[in-house]
Amino acid sequence: MKQIIIVRKDLNMSKGKMAAQVAHASMAFLTNAIKNCSNISKFDTSYYNCGFLIPKELYENWICGSFTKVILEAKNKYQLEKVYTIANELGFKEGIHYFPIKDNCYTELEPEETDEDGIGRTLTCVGFIPLDDETANKISKKYQLYKD
């Protein structure tokens, strides 16, 4: 299993900024599962107890395995958004199988859009849930490895 993260090259993000965006994309599927946990309760005054289901294969082969990530590049926003079509053709759903990451533009990026709360955002990358190699290759064949 491997996790694919596709990053926009045209933004010319600093290495630190790009690392932060990739980290957001990698964590998105887990944080989404935790946030949407239907079985959440206070453990004590300092902790929450959250139980959620995770596929056995994902747990055994990725979380307890190699944690493999493949970082790919998209030349621009348009090329990055093409991955939505590929994902949808595979039956994937946004917010479940793939996660667009939009920066809040507090530091080095300029907003490309404004969200419903009036916050300027820029699409930086898209992260996928960890996938079996065959499925990951169907997505990654349209993109090349990210190069500095």
Secondary structure, DSSP 8 states (H G I E B T S, - for coil): -BEEEEEESTT---HHHHHHHHHHHHHHHHHHHHHT-SEEEESSSS-EEEE----HHHIIIIIIII--EEEEEESSHHHHHHHHHHHHHTT--BTTTEEEEEE--SSS---SEE-TTS-EEEEEEEEE--B-HHHHHHHHTTSEE---
